[in-house]
């Protein structure tokens, strides 16, 4: 069973990496304003493989592929292929999910928690795909874009939960002191989710009115100042966890990764404000946010549990008999 759990762990980590790639591709589409690069779904201009030149489309393609009463945008190969690659990565991630679920049900039926989280992933993924269709159908309505982003975070969390079940875990009692900064870490993590939502509002203002206007809105001012509060809260949580005499290697390690990701997120945000508001920095900024959300959740999940990582001991601790 050791090899079976190790294999499943690799599948979940690969799936997690693919979900991050899909999120990065989605943000790239967003910053390029390429969300309507493929005006129909699941095909692109009615084709499985989109064209490279406008001459390959029918003369009335803007009317034929109108969305929500609006003409399709003029063909732009960069935007079309950015959206198409985003969809291809989503398909590859879907295949990884099928592999994860299939492996869990074939080889890990005696692990109910693994089956639970693995089976929840395709449900969320199908919902995410339907939301992607609604994003296109509503012509990139901002509330749909935000909901779509939140479901991306939910997918990351459920995959992390599936991965965590492959570790040898046992509940541990938190002392009042540990519990206090554990709660502080939870507050910082929730605040980070709020930061991502605020960032979506800032991007909306930037897309509609330009960077100079978007960075003068109340959303941006709160977003900018709040980022330091989130970083400070999490850095304190990570420092206290590091000083704990009882070792929790995975909780510590993921907490450090979270602090680094948050710091890099703040740096890229400051670079956009003081240097250049570029598409590349916008993509990297959100990527660090997603990495921080993922690693932070893993740390908070593992802290109240003892995680053992012996080379030949990957079995979950059996529950005591009643």
N, C-alpha and C positions, 0 to 999 in steps of 0.2 A: 504493500500500500504506500510505502515511502515514495517510490518512483511515480506512482499514480498521482499523489498529491503534488509532487514537484512538477510534473508535467502540467497539471491543471494550473498551478501557480504561474508557470511560464505563459500559458494561454491567456490568463487574466491580465498579466502585465503587458502582453502584446496587444490585447484588446484595449487596455487603458491608453497605451501609446497611440494607437490608431484613433481613438476618440479625441485625443489632444490634437492630432494632425487634422482631423475633420474640423475641430473648433478653430484651428489656425486658418484653415482654408476658408471657413465661413467668415472669419473676420477679414481676411484678404478680399473676399468678394464684397464685403461691406464697405471697406475703405476705398475700393476701386469703383464703388457704386455700380457693381456688376450684378446686383440681385436680379435684374430683369434681363441679364445676358442671354438666358434661355427663357423665353416668355411662356413656355408651356412645360408641363410636368406629367409623367416622368421623362418624356422625350424632350428633345431640344430642337425647336423649329420643325417638329414633326419627324425628326430623324434620330436614330440611335447614336450616330456620330455626327456632331454639328459641322457645318461647312466652315471653310477657311476664308471664303470670299463672298461678298454680297451677291455677286453674279450667279452663285449657285442656288440662290433663293428665288421663289416666284416673285414677279413684279409687285404683286399686292400683298407681300408678306406682312407688312405693318397692319393692314386691315385684318388679314386672316388670323394673325396671332395677337389680336387686341386683348387686353386684360382689363377687367373692371371698367369697361367703356372707354378705355384709353388706348390709343394706337401703340403698337409695339415700338420700342425705341429703335432708332436707326442701328443697323447691324455694326457691331464693333467686335472684331475677332478676339481682342484681348479680354474683353468682358465676357464674351460668350464662352471662351475656353476656360477662364477662371471659374465660372459657375459650373461648367461641365466637369472640370477636375474635382471641384468640391463634391459634386454628386458621385463621381467615381470612387473617391475616397470613402464616402458614406457607404457605398456598396461593399467595398473591401472590409470595412468595419462590420457590416452586417454579416459577411461570411465568417469573420472571426467570432462574432456572437453565436452564430449557429454551431461553430466548432466547440465553443465553450459550453453551450447548453447540451449539445449532443454528448460531449465527453462526460459531463457531470451526470447525466441520466444513464449512461452506459456503464461507467466505471465507479461512480461515487454515490450510488443510490442509498448507501448506509449513512450518508452525511446529510441530514435534513436541512441544515443551515446553508450548506453549499447549494443544494437543489433550490432552496427558496430564493436566494439572491441571484443565482444563475438564471432561473426561470423568469425573474422580474426584469432582467435586462432586455430581452426581446420585446416585452410589452412596452417598456419605455421607448425602445428604439422605434417601434411602429408608430407610437404616439408622436415621437420626434419627427418622423418622416411626414406624417399627416400635417403636423404644424408647419413643416417646410413647404408643403403644398399650399397651406393657408397663407403663408408669408407671401408667396408669389401671387395667389389669387386675390389678396387684398392690396396688391401693389405696394409691398413693403411697409405695411402699417406698423408704426413704431411699437404699439402694444404687443403685436404678434412677434416682432423681432425680440422684444424683451422676454416674452414667454418662451420662445424658442431657445434663448440663451439659458434660462433657468432650467429647462429640461436637459440641456447639455450638462449642466452641473449635476443634476440628479443622476444622470447616466454614469458620470465619473464616480460618484459616491457609491452607487450600488456595485459597480465593478470592484472598487476598493474593499467593500464589505465581503464580496465573494473571495477576493484574494486573502483577506485576513483570516477567513475560516480555515485556510490551509496551515496556519501556524498553530503551535501548541499553546493554547490560551487557557487561562484560569482566572476567575474573578478574584480581585484583591480589595481589601478594605482600605479606603483612603483616610489618612489622618486629617483632622480639621484644617491643618496648615496646607497640606497638599490639595485638599478639596477647594480651598479658597482660590489658589491660583489656577487650578483646573477650571473653575467657573470663569475666571478672568480670561483664560484662553478661549473658552466657548464664546464669551462676549466678543472677543477680538475676531473670532472666525465669522460670527454672524454679522459683525460690522463690515467684514470684508465682502460678504455677499451684498450688503447694502451699497458698498463702494462700487461693485460691478454694475448694479442697477443705476446708480448715479452716473457712472461712466457712459452707460447707454444713452442717458438723457443728454449728456454733454455731446456725444457723437451726433445725436439728432440735431442739436443746435448748430454744430459745426457744419453738418451736411446741408442744412437749410440756409444758414446765413454766413458761413465762412468761419475760419479759425479765429479771426479777430473778435467777432461777435460772440462766438461760442465760449471763448475763454474769459468773457466778462459777465457771463450769466451767473445767477446765484448757485445753480447746480455745480458749475465748475469750481467756484470759490469754496463751497462746502466739500466737494470732492477732493480738492487739493489739500485743504487743511486737515480733513478727516484722515487722509492717508498716513500722516505722521502719528496720529493717535493710534490707529490700527497697528502700525509698525512698533510703536512703543509698548503697547499692551502685549503684543505677541513676543517681543524681545524679552520682556520681563518674565513671561511664562516660560520661555525657552531657557532663560538663565536660571530660574528657580529649579526647573526640571534637571538641568545640567548639574546643579549643586546637590541634588538628592543623593544620599548615601546608598539607597537601594537602586541598583542598576536596572534600567529599562532601555536597552540599547536601541530598539526600533523606535520607541516613542521619542527618545532623545534625538536620534538621527533625523527623523522626519520633522521634528520641531526645528532643528537647525536648518534643514532644507527650506522650511517655510519662511524662516527669518531672512535667509538669503534671497529667496524669490520675492518677498515683500520689499526688501531693500532695492533690488534691481528694478522692481516695478515703480518705486518712487523715483529712482534715478531716470528711468525712461520717461516718466511723466514730466519731471523737471526739464529734461532735454527738449521735450515737445514745446514746453512753454517758453524756455529761454533761448533755444537754439533754432529748431526747425520742427514744424508740425507736419512730419512726413508720414506717408502711408506705412513705411517700414516700421517706424517707431510705434505707430498705433497698433500694428499686429503684435510686435514684441511685448508691448505694454500689457495687452490682454493675455498673451501667452503666460507671462509671469504671474498674472493674477490667477489663472486657472491652475498653474503648478502650485501656487501657495494654497489655494483652496483644497486641492487634492492632498498635498502633504500634511496640511494642517488638520484636515479631518482624520487622516490616518493616525497622527500623533494623539489627538484627543480620544480616538476610539481605543487605542492601545494602552493609554496611561492607566485606566482603572482595571486593566487586565494584565496578568503576567504573561509575557510572550517569551517562549524559549525557542532557540534556533540551533539545536544540536544537529550535527551533520546527518545522523541516522535516526533522528527522533522528530518526525513531523506529524505524528499522530495527535489529534486533539485529546486533551485530558478527559478521560471518561467521567461522566457525572456520577456522583456517589449514589448508592442505592438508598431508597427511602427507608 
